[in-house]
Amino acid sequence: MATFTQLTDVPNSYVGQDHRFTRVKADESGLEFVRLLDTWSDGPYSGLILAGLTVDRPAAGKPHRYYWSTDDSILWYDDGTNWRVVSKDAHTHPEITYYSTIVDQDHALAGSANIYTTILAAKDAGYVDILVRNAGDTAALTIAAADAVQRLLGVDADTTTLPVNLTVRKNAVTIEDLFLKGANLTIGDAGADEDTVRECLISGASVFQIGDGTNEAIGHTVEHCRLISVTAIPLVVKAQAALLALYDLYCSAGSGAGYIHFDLGANQTLTRLELRSLRCSSNSLLTDYAVRTSGTGSSRLVFAQIIDPHLFEVNANGGLDLSIEKSLIFGGTIINSVALTAGRRLLRVSSPALFDIASRIQGILLQGFTGTDVLFECASADADAAGLVMVGNTFRNGTVLFSQDSMWLGNDFDGCTLNFQSKIGIHLKGGSARNVTLQNIPADITIEGVAGQDNRGMAALLKPTVKVALTRYVVPGWTSQSSGTKLYAAGEGRYQPIYVATRTTYLGIAVDVTTAGAAGTLARLGIYQWDNGLPGARVLDAGTVSTATTGVKEIVISQALDPGFYFLYCVVDGAPTLRAYLAVVAVAPVSGTSATATLGLAAVAAIVTGRSADVAAGLPATAIAPTAVDDRFGMTLVLKEN
């Protein structure tokens, strides 16, 4: 016997038996060739897989078998009673699970196995993942905390329609790839947290709402969604939300009252919002700001980060209108395509009463359609406008409205109208303001190093040192025409105000002893911070010099000082006479005062007494408060720079 087929109890030919295998006959009388499909009537056979059309799938009842539907791209698993979906094309689950199902009322097997005609039926059957192809629901749905479902997934957001309103009252539910056109979606209802909505399309009168305005909703995420051709406000965020993330939202062709509305109610906050990459175009039909907050009392966004808002073709009703505190708006472009309606702005921010705005707006391009368009306004009341910092923004073709106590660093205003509204405490530094119109300029405005503008305020008086190539002794902020002498009393300390115009590293601090004190006497020199007109924290204790002999007594230092006001300080334990610069014949960085109304207002140095012990012990970390002023000869210390 040379071949297998020569045996008497096996098939006698291989013809027509390709891709088949042998098995023992049912009557145990020999072997036979069989197809894999033929074995499924006998089972169970763990792990056996066959491919074919869905209609050719055998009946369930043989556990641990798999079937691949080539027409639907579905992998099925036989649990012994029903066929369960394991994976669907690109929507493969991270692990094989028995908890997935399909909703498709048009499917050939709809209503049997685990293919359902409605989302409600699939939900009530206890499935965790529900793939929606064509749902036949007719009544509003609620995913409750006790429901098993964690994921509701459409096949394609352009074609898979959510047919009815859906409310999510369960934590960590994911909704994705669904088309909302006429139906509303609410997540975070009844205090549910950490829901996610991604890759959805919202259109028509549909409204997607986050939170219920009563219960706190934390940690929700919305990403990669489209708000297209909407006739209502498509995205509404209710108060009491926190740690909300809105990423990559595209809005276009809306005709409702904006795209995003933070509805904060009365005295409520939305904290730690992150709105990143908002893109809006074709907005000519909107009837309100594209993005806005509303609320009464102390309602506001706190610790919000709004990154890269890009609003093109903003219509007459404005771009962003936000009530904020301690927040950041960074990057992006806001450009309008028609003239703004009176009272509307491209970007408007404000803060409620009793809350300083204390926010930064940086790196945004704001471009108007006409020169009368208001590009930016901080509408906080004067008492609440402190802390607004505008950095590196570009303004074009329009008007900028300034607010009280605002700081503007490196902004480009070329060609704009700058209306300071007579507000106090405005400081502009760096940037450019060429060919601008200035309106309602306050008397105390500071303009420092802005291209196209003369310096104003303190910056106009206090110039940097002329830095020729030699070692220089300076009293920063002072230009004195004469000098005299000043007799110190033992234990006397003198605070000397200075103003540093540009960041400078000083190499020495010195006094000139014109009449020596007693043998062994010393002077200790240092620098203190300026604290609202008084010496504050110690910056430098430079050490001591002898006052027992005459001449210039210098201590080598290396102390960098940023722009601003400081006090130089000298305290002695003897009674030397030092060279002093006359306040009455100098340009000074501070206003002169007097101890009485009958003397000239020339006092600029502050005095403390009884401090002899500090000469040996060192300067206090916090300055001792002065008790008197010097009305004539005040400046006895100099700094060295090169």
Protein Blocks (a to p, Z undefined) as FASTA:
>chain_A
ZZfklpmkbcfbfghpghiacdddfklpaccdddfklmmmnmpcehiacdddfklpcceh
iehiacddfklopacddehlaccdfbgcjlccfbdcfkbccddfkbmkgoiajbdfbfkl
mmmnopabdcdfbdcbfbdcdddfkbmbfbdcdfblklmccfbdcddfbehiacehiace
hiacdehihhiahiacehiacehjbdcdedjhlaccehiacehiacehiabdfbdcdehi
ahiacehiadehiabebjbdcdebjoiacehiacehiadehkllpcbdfbdcddehjbcc
ehiacehiacehiafkojbdcddehiadeedjdddfbdcdehiafbdcdddehiafkiac
ehiacddfbfkbcfbdcfbdfklmgoiacehiacehiaddddehiacehiafehiacdek
lpghiaceehidehiacehiafkbccehiahiacehjllmmccdddddbdddddehiacf
bdcdddddehiacddddddfbdcddfbdcdddfbdcdehiacdddddddeehiacddfbd
gbjcdfkbgcjddddddddddedddddddddfbdcddddddfklcccfbdcddfbfkbcc
fbfbdcdehilmmmmnopcfbdcddfbdcfkbmclbdcddZZ
